[in-house]
Amino acid sequence: MSKTAEKFRQMGAEELHAQETDLRDQLFRLKFQLAMGQSESVKKIRQLRRDVARVKTELRARAGQEGRQA
């Protein structure tokens, strides 16, 4: 398990939503810079995509747990 995944597990739901928004904004900016030829940070784009997926996975897991408890 990665350190970032553990960090996301310790966040609250609102923090996760804010983190997802922030990561998506960063990803958009990097993709835009890549398209304009200003950046060559493909590795950073890959990492951001994975972090967005980790956040979404954690949010989905929490939603599933809440559904079972209700």
LUMLUMDREN-2810 file (N, C-alpha, C; in Angstrom, 1 decimal):
<atoms>
<atom><aa>M</aa><ch>A</ch><at>N</at><xx>0.8</xx><yy>-1.2</yy><zz>0.0</zz></atom>
<atom><aa>M</aa><ch>A</ch><at>CA</at><xx>0.0</xx><yy>0.0</yy><zz>0.0</zz></atom>
<atom><aa>M</aa><ch>A</ch><at>C</at><xx>0.9</xx><yy>1.2</yy><zz>0.0</zz></atom>
<atom><aa>S</aa><ch>A</ch><at>N</at><xx>0.6</xx><yy>2.2</yy><zz>-0.8</zz></atom>
<atom><aa>S</aa><ch>A</ch><at>CA</at><xx>1.4</xx><yy>3.4</yy><zz>-0.9</zz></atom>
<atom><aa>S</aa><ch>A</ch><at>C</at><xx>1.1</xx><yy>4.4</yy><zz>0.2</zz></atom>
<atom><aa>K</aa><ch>A</ch><at>N</at><xx>2.0</xx><yy>5.3</yy><zz>0.4</zz></atom>
<atom><aa>K</aa><ch>A</ch><at>CA</at><xx>1.8</xx><yy>6.3</yy><zz>1.4</zz></atom>
<atom><aa>K</aa><ch>A</ch><at>C</at><xx>0.7</xx><yy>7.2</yy><zz>1.0</zz></atom>
<atom><aa>T</aa><ch>A</ch><at>N</at><xx>0.5</xx><yy>7.5</yy><zz>-0.3</zz></atom>
<atom><aa>T</aa><ch>A</ch><at>CA</at><xx>-0.5</xx><yy>8.4</yy><zz>-0.7</zz></atom>
<atom><aa>T</aa><ch>A</ch><at>C</at><xx>-1.9</xx><yy>7.8</yy><zz>-0.4</zz></atom>
<atom><aa>A</aa><ch>A</ch><at>N</at><xx>-2.0</xx><yy>6.5</yy><zz>-0.7</zz></atom>
<atom><aa>A</aa><ch>A</ch><at>CA</at><xx>-3.3</xx><yy>5.8</yy><zz>-0.4</zz></atom>
<atom><aa>A</aa><ch>A</ch><at>C</at><xx>-3.6</xx><yy>5.8</yy><zz>1.0</zz></atom>
<atom><aa>E</aa><ch>A</ch><at>N</at><xx>-2.6</xx><yy>5.6</yy><zz>1.9</zz></atom>
<atom><aa>E</aa><ch>A</ch><at>CA</at><xx>-2.9</xx><yy>5.7</yy><zz>3.3</zz></atom>
<atom><aa>E</aa><ch>A</ch><at>C</at><xx>-3.3</xx><yy>7.1</yy><zz>3.7</zz></atom>
<atom><aa>K</aa><ch>A</ch><at>N</at><xx>-2.6</xx><yy>8.1</yy><zz>3.1</zz></atom>
<atom><aa>K</aa><ch>A</ch><at>CA</at><xx>-3.0</xx><yy>9.5</yy><zz>3.4</zz></atom>
<atom><aa>K</aa><ch>A</ch><at>C</at><xx>-4.4</xx><yy>9.8</yy><zz>3.1</zz></atom>
<atom><aa>F</aa><ch>A</ch><at>N</at><xx>-4.9</xx><yy>9.3</yy><zz>1.9</zz></atom>
<atom><aa>F</aa><ch>A</ch><at>CA</at><xx>-6.3</xx><yy>9.5</yy><zz>1.5</zz></atom>
<atom><aa>F</aa><ch>A</ch><at>C</at><xx>-7.2</xx><yy>8.8</yy><zz>2.4</zz></atom>
<atom><aa>R</aa><ch>A</ch><at>N</at><xx>-6.9</xx><yy>7.7</yy><zz>3.0</zz></atom>
<atom><aa>R</aa><ch>A</ch><at>CA</at><xx>-7.8</xx><yy>6.9</yy><zz>3.9</zz></atom>
<atom><aa>R</aa><ch>A</ch><at>C</at><xx>-8.0</xx><yy>7.7</yy><zz>5.2</zz></atom>
<atom><aa>Q</aa><ch>A</ch><at>N</at><xx>-7.0</xx><yy>8.5</yy><zz>5.6</zz></atom>
<atom><aa>Q</aa><ch>A</ch><at>CA</at><xx>-7.1</xx><yy>9.3</yy><zz>6.8</zz></atom>
<atom><aa>Q</aa><ch>A</ch><at>C</at><xx>-7.9</xx><yy>10.6</yy><zz>6.6</zz></atom>
<atom><aa>M</aa><ch>A</ch><at>N</at><xx>-8.2</xx><yy>11.0</yy><zz>5.4</zz></atom>
<atom><aa>M</aa><ch>A</ch><at>CA</at><xx>-8.9</xx><yy>12.2</yy><zz>5.2</zz></atom>
<atom><aa>M</aa><ch>A</ch><at>C</at><xx>-10.4</xx><yy>12.0</yy><zz>5.3</zz></atom>
<atom><aa>G</aa><ch>A</ch><at>N</at><xx>-11.1</xx><yy>13.1</yy><zz>5.6</zz></atom>
<atom><aa>G</aa><ch>A</ch><at>CA</at><xx>-12.5</xx><yy>13.1</yy><zz>5.7</zz></atom>
<atom><aa>G</aa><ch>A</ch><at>C</at><xx>-13.1</xx><yy>13.2</yy><zz>4.3</zz></atom>
<atom><aa>A</aa><ch>A</ch><at>N</at><xx>-14.4</xx><yy>13.0</yy><zz>4.1</zz></atom>
<atom><aa>A</aa><ch>A</ch><at>CA</at><xx>-15.1</xx><yy>13.0</yy><zz>2.8</zz></atom>
<atom><aa>A</aa><ch>A</ch><at>C</at><xx>-14.9</xx><yy>14.3</yy><zz>2.1</zz></atom>
<atom><aa>E</aa><ch>A</ch><at>N</at><xx>-15.1</xx><yy>15.4</yy><zz>2.9</zz></atom>
<atom><aa>E</aa><ch>A</ch><at>CA</at><xx>-15.0</xx><yy>16.7</yy><zz>2.3</zz></atom>
<atom><aa>E</aa><ch>A</ch><at>C</at><xx>-13.6</xx><yy>17.0</yy><zz>1.8</zz></atom>
<atom><aa>E</aa><ch>A</ch><at>N</at><xx>-12.6</xx><yy>16.6</yy><zz>2.6</zz></atom>
<atom><aa>E</aa><ch>A</ch><at>CA</at><xx>-11.2</xx><yy>16.8</yy><zz>2.2</zz></atom>
<atom><aa>E</aa><ch>A</ch><at>C</at><xx>-10.9</xx><yy>16.0</yy><zz>1.0</zz></atom>
<atom><aa>L</aa><ch>A</ch><at>N</at><xx>-11.5</xx><yy>14.8</yy><zz>0.9</zz></atom>
<atom><aa>L</aa><ch>A</ch><at>CA</at><xx>-11.3</xx><yy>14.0</yy><zz>-0.3</zz></atom>
<atom><aa>L</aa><ch>A</ch><at>C</at><xx>-11.9</xx><yy>14.7</yy><zz>-1.6</zz></atom>
<atom><aa>H</aa><ch>A</ch><at>N</at><xx>-13.0</xx><yy>15.2</yy><zz>-1.4</zz></atom>
<atom><aa>H</aa><ch>A</ch><at>CA</at><xx>-13.7</xx><yy>15.9</yy><zz>-2.6</zz></atom>
<atom><aa>H</aa><ch>A</ch><at>C</at><xx>-12.8</xx><yy>17.1</yy><zz>-3.0</zz></atom>
<atom><aa>A</aa><ch>A</ch><at>N</at><xx>-12.3</xx><yy>17.9</yy><zz>-2.0</zz></atom>
<atom><aa>A</aa><ch>A</ch><at>CA</at><xx>-11.5</xx><yy>19.0</yy><zz>-2.3</zz></atom>
<atom><aa>A</aa><ch>A</ch><at>C</at><xx>-10.2</xx><yy>18.6</yy><zz>-2.9</zz></atom>
<atom><aa>Q</aa><ch>A</ch><at>N</at><xx>-9.6</xx><yy>17.5</yy><zz>-2.4</zz></atom>
<atom><aa>Q</aa><ch>A</ch><at>CA</at><xx>-8.4</xx><yy>16.9</yy><zz>-3.0</zz></atom>
<atom><aa>Q</aa><ch>A</ch><at>C</at><xx>-8.6</xx><yy>16.5</yy><zz>-4.4</zz></atom>
<atom><aa>E</aa><ch>A</ch><at>N</at><xx>-9.7</xx><yy>15.9</yy><zz>-4.7</zz></atom>
<atom><aa>E</aa><ch>A</ch><at>CA</at><xx>-10.0</xx><yy>15.4</yy><zz>-6.1</zz></atom>
<atom><aa>E</aa><ch>A</ch><at>C</at><xx>-10.1</xx><yy>16.6</yy><zz>-7.0</zz></atom>
<atom><aa>T</aa><ch>A</ch><at>N</at><xx>-10.7</xx><yy>17.7</yy><zz>-6.6</zz></atom>
<atom><aa>T</aa><ch>A</ch><at>CA</at><xx>-10.9</xx><yy>18.9</yy><zz>-7.4</zz></atom>
<atom><aa>T</aa><ch>A</ch><at>C</at><xx>-9.5</xx><yy>19.5</yy><zz>-7.7</zz></atom>
<atom><aa>D</aa><ch>A</ch><at>N</at><xx>-8.7</xx><yy>19.6</yy><zz>-6.6</zz></atom>
<atom><aa>D</aa><ch>A</ch><at>CA</at><xx>-7.3</xx><yy>20.1</yy><zz>-6.8</zz></atom>
<atom><aa>D</aa><ch>A</ch><at>C</at><xx>-6.5</xx><yy>19.3</yy><zz>-7.7</zz></atom>
<atom><aa>L</aa><ch>A</ch><at>N</at><xx>-6.5</xx><yy>18.0</yy><zz>-7.6</zz></atom>
<atom><aa>L</aa><ch>A</ch><at>CA</at><xx>-5.8</xx><yy>17.1</yy><zz>-8.5</zz></atom>
<atom><aa>L</aa><ch>A</ch><at>C</at><xx>-6.2</xx><yy>17.2</yy><zz>-9.9</zz></atom>
<atom><aa>R</aa><ch>A</ch><at>N</at><xx>-7.5</xx><yy>17.3</yy><zz>-10.1</zz></atom>
<atom><aa>R</aa><ch>A</ch><at>CA</at><xx>-8.0</xx><yy>17.5</yy><zz>-11.5</zz></atom>
<atom><aa>R</aa><ch>A</ch><at>C</at><xx>-7.6</xx><yy>18.8</yy><zz>-12.1</zz></atom>
<atom><aa>D</aa><ch>A</ch><at>N</at><xx>-7.6</xx><yy>19.9</yy><zz>-11.3</zz></atom>
<atom><aa>D</aa><ch>A</ch><at>CA</at><xx>-7.1</xx><yy>21.1</yy><zz>-11.8</zz></atom>
<atom><aa>D</aa><ch>A</ch><at>C</at><xx>-5.6</xx><yy>21.1</yy><zz>-12.2</zz></atom>
<atom><aa>Q</aa><ch>A</ch><at>N</at><xx>-4.8</xx><yy>20.5</yy><zz>-11.3</zz></atom>
<atom><aa>Q</aa><ch>A</ch><at>CA</at><xx>-3.4</xx><yy>20.3</yy><zz>-11.6</zz></atom>
<atom><aa>Q</aa><ch>A</ch><at>C</at><xx>-3.2</xx><yy>19.5</yy><zz>-12.9</zz></atom>
<atom><aa>L</aa><ch>A</ch><at>N</at><xx>-4.0</xx><yy>18.4</yy><zz>-13.1</zz></atom>
<atom><aa>L</aa><ch>A</ch><at>CA</at><xx>-3.9</xx><yy>17.6</yy><zz>-14.2</zz></atom>
<atom><aa>L</aa><ch>A</ch><at>C</at><xx>-4.3</xx><yy>18.3</yy><zz>-15.5</zz></atom>
<atom><aa>F</aa><ch>A</ch><at>N</at><xx>-5.3</xx><yy>19.1</yy><zz>-15.4</zz></atom>
<atom><aa>F</aa><ch>A</ch><at>CA</at><xx>-5.7</xx><yy>19.9</yy><zz>-16.6</zz></atom>
<atom><aa>F</aa><ch>A</ch><at>C</at><xx>-4.6</xx><yy>20.9</yy><zz>-17.0</zz></atom>
<atom><aa>R</aa><ch>A</ch><at>N</at><xx>-4.0</xx><yy>21.6</yy><zz>-16.0</zz></atom>
<atom><aa>R</aa><ch>A</ch><at>CA</at><xx>-3.0</xx><yy>22.5</yy><zz>-16.3</zz></atom>
<atom><aa>R</aa><ch>A</ch><at>C</at><xx>-1.7</xx><yy>21.8</yy><zz>-16.9</zz></atom>
<atom><aa>L</aa><ch>A</ch><at>N</at><xx>-1.4</xx><yy>20.7</yy><zz>-16.4</zz></atom>
<atom><aa>L</aa><ch>A</ch><at>CA</at><xx>-0.2</xx><yy>20.0</yy><zz>-16.9</zz></atom>
<atom><aa>L</aa><ch>A</ch><at>C</at><xx>-0.5</xx><yy>19.5</yy><zz>-18.4</zz></atom>
<atom><aa>K</aa><ch>A</ch><at>N</at><xx>-1.7</xx><yy>19.0</yy><zz>-18.6</zz></atom>
<atom><aa>K</aa><ch>A</ch><at>CA</at><xx>-2.1</xx><yy>18.5</yy><zz>-19.9</zz></atom>
<atom><aa>K</aa><ch>A</ch><at>C</at><xx>-2.0</xx><yy>19.7</yy><zz>-20.9</zz></atom>
<atom><aa>F</aa><ch>A</ch><at>N</at><xx>-2.5</xx><yy>20.8</yy><zz>-20.5</zz></atom>
<atom><aa>F</aa><ch>A</ch><at>CA</at><xx>-2.5</xx><yy>22.0</yy><zz>-21.3</zz></atom>
<atom><aa>F</aa><ch>A</ch><at>C</at><xx>-1.1</xx><yy>22.4</yy><zz>-21.6</zz></atom>
<atom><aa>Q</aa><ch>A</ch><at>N</at><xx>-0.2</xx><yy>22.5</yy><zz>-20.6</zz></atom>
<atom><aa>Q</aa><ch>A</ch><at>CA</at><xx>1.2</xx><yy>22.8</yy><zz>-20.9</zz></atom>
<atom><aa>Q</aa><ch>A</ch><at>C</at><xx>1.9</xx><yy>21.8</yy><zz>-21.8</zz></atom>
<atom><aa>L</aa><ch>A</ch><at>N</at><xx>1.5</xx><yy>20.5</yy><zz>-21.6</zz></atom>
<atom><aa>L</aa><ch>A</ch><at>CA</at><xx>2.1</xx><yy>19.5</yy><zz>-22.5</zz></atom>
<atom><aa>L</aa><ch>A</ch><at>C</at><xx>1.7</xx><yy>19.7</yy><zz>-24.0</zz></atom>
<atom><aa>A</aa><ch>A</ch><at>N</at><xx>0.4</xx><yy>20.1</yy><zz>-24.2</zz></atom>
<atom><aa>A</aa><ch>A</ch><at>CA</at><xx>-0.1</xx><yy>20.3</yy><zz>-25.5</zz></atom>
<atom><aa>A</aa><ch>A</ch><at>C</at><xx>0.5</xx><yy>21.6</yy><zz>-26.1</zz></atom>
<atom><aa>M</aa><ch>A</ch><at>N</at><xx>0.9</xx><yy>22.5</yy><zz>-25.3</zz></atom>
<atom><aa>M</aa><ch>A</ch><at>CA</at><xx>1.5</xx><yy>23.8</yy><zz>-25.8</zz></atom>
<atom><aa>M</aa><ch>A</ch><at>C</at><xx>3.0</xx><yy>23.6</yy><zz>-26.0</zz></atom>
<atom><aa>G</aa><ch>A</ch><at>N</at><xx>3.5</xx><yy>22.5</yy><zz>-25.5</zz></atom>
<atom><aa>G</aa><ch>A</ch><at>CA</at><xx>5.0</xx><yy>22.3</yy><zz>-25.7</zz></atom>
<atom><aa>G</aa><ch>A</ch><at>C</at><xx>5.8</xx><yy>22.9</yy><zz>-24.6</zz></atom>
<atom><aa>Q</aa><ch>A</ch><at>N</at><xx>5.2</xx><yy>23.4</yy><zz>-23.5</zz></atom>
<atom><aa>Q</aa><ch>A</ch><at>CA</at><xx>5.9</xx><yy>24.1</yy><zz>-22.4</zz></atom>
<atom><aa>Q</aa><ch>A</ch><at>C</at><xx>6.4</xx><yy>23.1</yy><zz>-21.4</zz></atom>
<atom><aa>S</aa><ch>A</ch><at>N</at><xx>5.9</xx><yy>21.9</yy><zz>-21.4</zz></atom>
<atom><aa>S</aa><ch>A</ch><at>CA</at><xx>6.2</xx><yy>20.9</yy><zz>-20.4</zz></atom>
<atom><aa>S</aa><ch>A</ch><at>C</at><xx>6.4</xx><yy>19.6</yy><zz>-21.0</zz></atom>
<atom><aa>E</aa><ch>A</ch><at>N</at><xx>7.3</xx><yy>18.8</yy><zz>-20.3</zz></atom>
<atom><aa>E</aa><ch>A</ch><at>CA</at><xx>7.4</xx><yy>17.4</yy><zz>-20.7</zz></atom>
<atom><aa>E</aa><ch>A</ch><at>C</at><xx>7.3</xx><yy>16.5</yy><zz>-19.5</zz></atom>
<atom><aa>S</aa><ch>A</ch><at>N</at><xx>6.4</xx><yy>16.8</yy><zz>-18.7</zz></atom>
<atom><aa>S</aa><ch>A</ch><at>CA</at><xx>6.2</xx><yy>16.1</yy><zz>-17.4</zz></atom>
<atom><aa>S</aa><ch>A</ch><at>C</at><xx>5.2</xx><yy>15.0</yy><zz>-17.5</zz></atom>
<atom><aa>V</aa><ch>A</ch><at>N</at><xx>5.4</xx><yy>14.0</yy><zz>-18.4</zz></atom>
<atom><aa>V</aa><ch>A</ch><at>CA</at><xx>4.5</xx><yy>12.9</yy><zz>-18.5</zz></atom>
<atom><aa>V</aa><ch>A</ch><at>C</at><xx>4.4</xx><yy>12.1</yy><zz>-17.3</zz></atom>
<atom><aa>K</aa><ch>A</ch><at>N</at><xx>5.5</xx><yy>12.0</yy><zz>-16.6</zz></atom>
<atom><aa>K</aa><ch>A</ch><at>CA</at><xx>5.6</xx><yy>11.2</yy><zz>-15.3</zz></atom>
<atom><aa>K</aa><ch>A</ch><at>C</at><xx>4.7</xx><yy>11.8</yy><zz>-14.3</zz></atom>
<atom><aa>K</aa><ch>A</ch><at>N</at><xx>4.7</xx><yy>13.1</yy><zz>-14.2</zz></atom>
<atom><aa>K</aa><ch>A</ch><at>CA</at><xx>3.8</xx><yy>13.9</yy><zz>-13.2</zz></atom>
<atom><aa>K</aa><ch>A</ch><at>C</at><xx>2.3</xx><yy>13.7</yy><zz>-13.6</zz></atom>
<atom><aa>I</aa><ch>A</ch><at>N</at><xx>2.0</xx><yy>13.7</yy><zz>-14.9</zz></atom>
<atom><aa>I</aa><ch>A</ch><at>CA</at><xx>0.6</xx><yy>13.5</yy><zz>-15.3</zz></atom>
<atom><aa>I</aa><ch>A</ch><at>C</at><xx>0.2</xx><yy>12.1</yy><zz>-14.9</zz></atom>
<atom><aa>R</aa><ch>A</ch><at>N</at><xx>1.0</xx><yy>11.1</yy><zz>-15.1</zz></atom>
<atom><aa>R</aa><ch>A</ch><at>CA</at><xx>0.7</xx><yy>9.7</yy><zz>-14.8</zz></atom>
<atom><aa>R</aa><ch>A</ch><at>C</at><xx>0.4</xx><yy>9.6</yy><zz>-13.3</zz></atom>
<atom><aa>Q</aa><ch>A</ch><at>N</at><xx>1.2</xx><yy>10.3</yy><zz>-12.5</zz></atom>
<atom><aa>Q</aa><ch>A</ch><at>CA</at><xx>1.1</xx><yy>10.2</yy><zz>-11.0</zz></atom>
<atom><aa>Q</aa><ch>A</ch><at>C</at><xx>-0.2</xx><yy>10.9</yy><zz>-10.6</zz></atom>
<atom><aa>L</aa><ch>A</ch><at>N</at><xx>-0.5</xx><yy>12.0</yy><zz>-11.2</zz></atom>
<atom><aa>L</aa><ch>A</ch><at>CA</at><xx>-1.8</xx><yy>12.7</yy><zz>-10.9</zz></atom>
<atom><aa>L</aa><ch>A</ch><at>C</at><xx>-3.0</xx><yy>11.9</yy><zz>-11.2</zz></atom>
<atom><aa>R</aa><ch>A</ch><at>N</at><xx>-3.0</xx><yy>11.2</yy><zz>-12.4</zz></atom>
<atom><aa>R</aa><ch>A</ch><at>CA</at><xx>-4.1</xx><yy>10.4</yy><zz>-12.8</zz></atom>
<atom><aa>R</aa><ch>A</ch><at>C</at><xx>-4.3</xx><yy>9.3</yy><zz>-11.8</zz></atom>
<atom><aa>R</aa><ch>A</ch><at>N</at><xx>-3.2</xx><yy>8.7</yy><zz>-11.3</zz></atom>
<atom><aa>R</aa><ch>A</ch><at>CA</at><xx>-3.3</xx><yy>7.6</yy><zz>-10.3</zz></atom>
<atom><aa>R</aa><ch>A</ch><at>C</at><xx>-3.8</xx><yy>8.1</yy><zz>-9.0</zz></atom>
<atom><aa>D</aa><ch>A</ch><at>N</at><xx>-3.4</xx><yy>9.3</yy><zz>-8.6</zz></atom>
<atom><aa>D</aa><ch>A</ch><at>CA</at><xx>-3.9</xx><yy>9.9</yy><zz>-7.3</zz></atom>
<atom><aa>D</aa><ch>A</ch><at>C</at><xx>-5.4</xx><yy>10.2</yy><zz>-7.4</zz></atom>
<atom><aa>V</aa><ch>A</ch><at>N</at><xx>-5.8</xx><yy>10.7</yy><zz>-8.6</zz></atom>
<atom><aa>V</aa><ch>A</ch><at>CA</at><xx>-7.3</xx><yy>10.9</yy><zz>-8.8</zz></atom>
<atom><aa>V</aa><ch>A</ch><at>C</at><xx>-8.0</xx><yy>9.6</yy><zz>-8.6</zz></atom>
<atom><aa>A</aa><ch>A</ch><at>N</at><xx>-7.5</xx><yy>8.6</yy><zz>-9.2</zz></atom>
<atom><aa>A</aa><ch>A</ch><at>CA</at><xx>-8.1</xx><yy>7.2</yy><zz>-9.1</zz></atom>
<atom><aa>A</aa><ch>A</ch><at>C</at><xx>-8.1</xx><yy>6.7</yy><zz>-7.7</zz></atom>
<atom><aa>R</aa><ch>A</ch><at>N</at><xx>-7.1</xx><yy>7.0</yy><zz>-6.9</zz></atom>
<atom><aa>R</aa><ch>A</ch><at>CA</at><xx>-7.1</xx><yy>6.6</yy><zz>-5.5</zz></atom>
<atom><aa>R</aa><ch>A</ch><at>C</at><xx>-8.1</xx><yy>7.3</yy><zz>-4.7</zz></atom>
<atom><aa>V</aa><ch>A</ch><at>N</at><xx>-8.3</xx><yy>8.6</yy><zz>-5.0</zz></atom>
<atom><aa>V</aa><ch>A</ch><at>CA</at><xx>-9.3</xx><yy>9.4</yy><zz>-4.2</zz></atom>
<atom><aa>V</aa><ch>A</ch><at>C</at><xx>-10.7</xx><yy>8.9</yy><zz>-4.6</zz></atom>
<atom><aa>K</aa><ch>A</ch><at>N</at><xx>-10.9</xx><yy>8.7</yy><zz>-5.9</zz></atom>
<atom><aa>K</aa><ch>A</ch><at>CA</at><xx>-12.2</xx><yy>8.2</yy><zz>-6.3</zz></atom>
<atom><aa>K</aa><ch>A</ch><at>C</at><xx>-12.5</xx><yy>6.8</yy><zz>-5.7</zz></atom>
<atom><aa>T</aa><ch>A</ch><at>N</at><xx>-11.5</xx><yy>5.9</yy><zz>-5.7</zz></atom>
<atom><aa>T</aa><ch>A</ch><at>CA</at><xx>-11.7</xx><yy>4.6</yy><zz>-5.1</zz></atom>
<atom><aa>T</aa><ch>A</ch><at>C</at><xx>-12.1</xx><yy>4.7</yy><zz>-3.6</zz></atom>
<atom><aa>E</aa><ch>A</ch><at>N</at><xx>-11.4</xx><yy>5.5</yy><zz>-2.9</zz></atom>
<atom><aa>E</aa><ch>A</ch><at>CA</at><xx>-11.7</xx><yy>5.7</yy><zz>-1.5</zz></atom>
<atom><aa>E</aa><ch>A</ch><at>C</at><xx>-13.1</xx><yy>6.3</yy><zz>-1.3</zz></atom>
<atom><aa>L</aa><ch>A</ch><at>N</at><xx>-13.5</xx><yy>7.2</yy><zz>-2.1</zz></atom>
<atom><aa>L</aa><ch>A</ch><at>CA</at><xx>-14.8</xx><yy>7.8</yy><zz>-1.9</zz></atom>
<atom><aa>L</aa><ch>A</ch><at>C</at><xx>-15.9</xx><yy>6.7</yy><zz>-2.3</zz></atom>
<atom><aa>R</aa><ch>A</ch><at>N</at><xx>-15.6</xx><yy>5.9</yy><zz>-3.3</zz></atom>
<atom><aa>R</aa><ch>A</ch><at>CA</at><xx>-16.6</xx><yy>4.9</yy><zz>-3.6</zz></atom>
<atom><aa>R</aa><ch>A</ch><at>C</at><xx>-16.7</xx><yy>3.8</yy><zz>-2.6</zz></atom>
<atom><aa>A</aa><ch>A</ch><at>N</at><xx>-15.5</xx><yy>3.5</yy><zz>-2.0</zz></atom>
<atom><aa>A</aa><ch>A</ch><at>CA</at><xx>-15.5</xx><yy>2.5</yy><zz>-0.9</zz></atom>
<atom><aa>A</aa><ch>A</ch><at>C</at><xx>-16.3</xx><yy>3.0</yy><zz>0.3</zz></atom>
<atom><aa>R</aa><ch>A</ch><at>N</at><xx>-16.2</xx><yy>4.2</yy><zz>0.6</zz></atom>
<atom><aa>R</aa><ch>A</ch><at>CA</at><xx>-16.9</xx><yy>4.8</yy><zz>1.7</zz></atom>
<atom><aa>R</aa><ch>A</ch><at>C</at><xx>-18.4</xx><yy>4.9</yy><zz>1.5</zz></atom>
<atom><aa>A</aa><ch>A</ch><at>N</at><xx>-18.8</xx><yy>5.2</yy><zz>0.2</zz></atom>
<atom><aa>A</aa><ch>A</ch><at>CA</at><xx>-20.2</xx><yy>5.2</yy><zz>-0.2</zz></atom>
<atom><aa>A</aa><ch>A</ch><at>C</at><xx>-20.8</xx><yy>3.8</yy><zz>-0.1</zz></atom>
<atom><aa>G</aa><ch>A</ch><at>N</at><xx>-20.0</xx><yy>2.8</yy><zz>-0.5</zz></atom>
<atom><aa>G</aa><ch>A</ch><at>CA</at><xx>-20.5</xx><yy>1.4</yy><zz>-0.4</zz></atom>
<atom><aa>G</aa><ch>A</ch><at>C</at><xx>-20.7</xx><yy>1.0</yy><zz>1.1</zz></atom>
<atom><aa>Q</aa><ch>A</ch><at>N</at><xx>-19.8</xx><yy>1.4</yy><zz>2.0</zz></atom>
<atom><aa>Q</aa><ch>A</ch><at>CA</at><xx>-20.0</xx><yy>1.1</yy><zz>3.4</zz></atom>
<atom><aa>Q</aa><ch>A</ch><at>C</at><xx>-21.2</xx><yy>1.7</yy><zz>4.0</zz></atom>
<atom><aa>E</aa><ch>A</ch><at>N</at><xx>-21.4</xx><yy>3.0</yy><zz>3.6</zz></atom>
<atom><aa>E</aa><ch>A</ch><at>CA</at><xx>-22.6</xx><yy>3.7</yy><zz>4.2</zz></atom>
<atom><aa>E</aa><ch>A</ch><at>C</at><xx>-23.9</xx><yy>3.1</yy><zz>3.7</zz></atom>
<atom><aa>G</aa><ch>A</ch><at>N</at><xx>-23.9</xx><yy>2.6</yy><zz>2.4</zz></atom>
<atom><aa>G</aa><ch>A</ch><at>CA</at><xx>-25.0</xx><yy>1.9</yy><zz>1.9</zz></atom>
<atom><aa>G</aa><ch>A</ch><at>C</at><xx>-25.4</xx><yy>0.6</yy><zz>2.6</zz></atom>
<atom><aa>R</aa><ch>A</ch><at>N</at><xx>-24.3</xx><yy>-0.1</yy><zz>3.0</zz></atom>
<atom><aa>R</aa><ch>A</ch><at>CA</at><xx>-24.6</xx><yy>-1.4</yy><zz>3.7</zz></atom>
<atom><aa>R</aa><ch>A</ch><at>C</at><xx>-25.0</xx><yy>-1.2</yy><zz>5.1</zz></atom>
<atom><aa>Q</aa><ch>A</ch><at>N</at><xx>-24.6</xx><yy>-0.1</yy><zz>5.8</zz></atom>
<atom><aa>Q</aa><ch>A</ch><at>CA</at><xx>-24.9</xx><yy>0.2</yy><zz>7.2</zz></atom>
<atom><aa>Q</aa><ch>A</ch><at>C</at><xx>-26.3</xx><yy>0.7</yy><zz>7.3</zz></atom>
<atom><aa>A</aa><ch>A</ch><at>N</at><xx>-26.9</xx><yy>1.4</yy><zz>6.3</zz></atom>
<atom><aa>A</aa><ch>A</ch><at>CA</at><xx>-28.2</xx><yy>2.0</yy><zz>6.4</zz></atom>
<atom><aa>A</aa><ch>A</ch><at>C</at><xx>-29.3</xx><yy>1.0</yy><zz>6.4</zz></atom>
</atoms>
